[in-house]
């Protein structure tokens, strides 16, 4: 498995990641904006986009979904609880952030514990509500794609639409109980790892 980190996209500087399989197929983690740029990076690496896996439904993570699906025929996956954010201007924060939304209604919905497979790669879905009700992390090998659940020394805000700080605290306790040091690729900022966040992230340290 090869991971290609794309440049930050959208007005908020959102991360997205190409996961490359041995057969030169690709799974994209989040689709913030600029479908043409994302497609150019796929072509640069000789890859075919098969799936887009969304960590949650905010527009800064989903802005390129419609165009990518239209131009490549890829499948799109999102947690059931965030599916409506793909076509609702308020739930997606499109209106709040002033970023136009192209509604997308053909996503495949996920639940906690599901596995998405592409060639030899298996990505397990961990439901991580708090930032949104349908936030998830995707785990593959020793890597965790965390979206806006957890960042380097921080966590996703909970004061938007269906965010819930109490739910997020419960979720962080669940993550703290994981006995494995995942490398964390988050939706914003630099990569980190789970053991460091347990020790130094102020939201996890005192749990």
C-alpha positions in Angstrom: 0.0 0.0 0.0 1.3 3.4 -1.0 -0.2 6.6 0.4 0.0 9.9 -1.5 -0.8 13.0 0.4 -2.3 15.7 -1.8 -1.8 19.4 -1.3 -4.4 21.0 1.1 -7.5 21.9 -0.8 -10.7 24.0 -0.2 -10.8 27.4 1.4 -10.0 25.7 4.8 -6.9 23.8 3.6 -8.3 20.2 3.9 -6.1 17.2 3.5 -6.9 14.3 1.2 -5.0 11.1 0.5 -4.7 8.7 -2.4 -4.3 5.0 -1.3 -2.7 3.1 -4.2 -3.2 -0.6 -4.7 -0.9 -3.1 -6.3 -3.1 -3.1 -9.4 -2.7 0.7 -9.8 -6.2 1.4 -8.6 -6.9 4.2 -6.1 -9.0 4.9 -3.1 -9.3 8.6 -2.2 -9.8 9.5 1.4 -11.9 12.7 1.3 -12.5 14.9 -1.7 -12.2 18.5 -0.5 -12.3 20.5 -3.8 -10.8 20.8 -7.3 -11.6 17.6 -8.9 -9.4 18.4 -11.9 -6.3 18.7 -9.7 -7.1 15.4 -8.0 -7.6 13.7 -11.3 -4.3 15.2 -12.5 -2.5 13.6 -9.6 -4.1 10.3 -10.3 -3.0 10.4 -13.9 0.5 11.5 -12.8 0.8 8.3 -10.8 -0.9 6.1 -13.5 -3.8 5.4 -11.2 -7.5 4.7 -11.8 -9.9 6.1 -9.1 -12.3 3.4 -7.9 -13.6 4.7 -4.6 -13.9 7.8 -2.6 -14.2 7.3 1.2 -15.5 10.3 3.1 -14.6 10.8 6.8 -17.7 13.0 7.2 -20.1 15.2 5.3 -18.8 18.8 5.7 -18.4 20.6 2.4 -14.6 21.1 2.9 -14.2 17.3 2.8 -16.8 16.6 0.0 -16.7 19.5 -2.4 -15.2 17.5 -5.3 -17.5 14.5 -4.9 -20.0 15.3 -7.6 -17.4 16.1 -10.2 -15.2 13.1 -9.4 -18.1 10.7 -9.6 -19.2 12.3 -12.9 -15.8 12.3 -14.5 -14.4 9.0 -13.3 -17.4 6.8 -12.4 -16.0 6.1 -9.0 -18.1 4.9 -6.0 -18.6 7.2 -3.1 -18.9 6.0 0.5 -20.1 7.8 3.7 -21.5 6.9 7.0 -25.3 6.6 7.1 -25.7 9.5 9.6 -23.8 12.0 7.4 -25.3 10.9 4.0 -27.8 13.9 3.9 -24.9 16.3 4.2 -24.0 15.4 0.6 -27.1 17.2 -0.7 -28.2 19.6 2.1 -26.8 23.1 2.1 -27.2 23.7 5.8 -26.1 20.3 7.1 -23.0 20.3 4.9 -22.0 23.8 6.1 -22.2 25.0 2.5 -24.3 28.0 3.5 -22.2 28.7 6.6 -18.8 28.6 4.8 -20.1 30.1 1.5 -18.9 27.2 -0.5 -21.4 26.1 -3.2 -22.6 22.5 -2.9 -23.2 20.2 -5.9 -25.7 17.8 -4.5 -24.8 14.1 -4.6 -27.4 11.4 -3.8 -25.8 8.2 -4.9 -23.4 7.4 -2.1 -23.1 4.0 -0.5 -23.7 4.2 3.2 -21.4 2.7 5.9 -21.8 1.7 9.5 -19.4 1.0 12.3 -17.4 -2.2 11.7 -17.9 -2.3 7.9 -14.9 -3.0 5.7 -14.3 -1.5 2.3 -12.1 -3.6 0.0 -10.2 -2.5 -3.1 -7.9 -5.2 -4.5 -5.6 -6.3 -1.7 -6.5 -3.3 0.5 -9.1 -3.5 3.3 -10.2 -0.3 5.1 -12.1 -0.9 8.3 -14.7 1.7 9.4 -14.6 2.9 12.9 -17.6 5.1 13.8 -16.2 8.2 15.6 -19.1 10.6 16.3 -18.6 14.0 18.0 -17.5 16.3 15.3 -20.5 15.2 13.3 -22.9 12.3 14.0 -21.5 10.4 11.1 -17.8 11.0 11.4 -15.6 7.9 10.9 -12.0 6.9 10.9 -10.7 4.4 8.3 -8.1 1.9 9.5 -5.8 0.0 7.1 -2.8 -1.9 8.5 -0.9 0.5 10.8 -2.6 3.6 9.4 -5.6 5.5 10.6 -7.3 8.2 8.4 -9.0 10.3 11.1 -10.7 13.1 9.2 -11.7 15.8 11.7 -12.0 13.4 14.7 -8.5 13.9 15.9 -5.6 16.1 14.8 -2.0 16.7 15.9 -2.6 17.9 19.5 -6.3 18.7 18.9 -9.7 17.4 18.0 -12.5 18.5 15.7 -14.8 21.2 16.9 -18.2 20.2 18.1 -20.2 23.5 17.9 -21.5 22.9 14.3 -24.9 21.5 13.4 -24.9 18.0 14.9 -21.6 18.1 16.8 -21.7 16.8 20.4 -18.8 17.4 22.9 -20.0 14.7 25.3 -20.1 12.1 22.5 -16.6 13.2 21.4 -15.2 12.7 24.9 -16.7 9.2 24.9 -15.1 8.5 21.5 -11.7 9.8 22.6 -11.9 7.3 25.6 -12.5 4.6 23.1 -9.5 5.6 21.0 -7.3 5.8 24.1 -8.1 2.2 24.9 -6.8 1.0 21.5 -3.5 -0.9 22.2 -1.8 -0.1 18.9 0.2 2.9 17.8 -1.4 3.9 14.5 0.1 6.5 12.3 -2.7 9.1 12.0 -3.4 11.0 8.8 -5.9 13.7 9.7 -8.2 16.0 7.8 -6.1 19.1 8.6 -2.5 19.6 9.6 0.4 17.3 9.9 0.5 13.5 10.5 0.8 12.2 14.0 0.5 8.9 15.8 -1.9 7.6 18.4 0.5 7.0 21.3 1.8 10.6 21.1 -1.8 11.9 21.1 -2.6 9.8 24.1 0.3 11.4 25.9 0.3 15.0 24.6 -3.1 15.8 23.2 -4.8 17.9 25.9 -8.2 16.4 25.0 -6.9 12.9 25.5 -4.2 13.2 28.1 -6.5 13.6 31.2 -9.1 11.0 30.2 
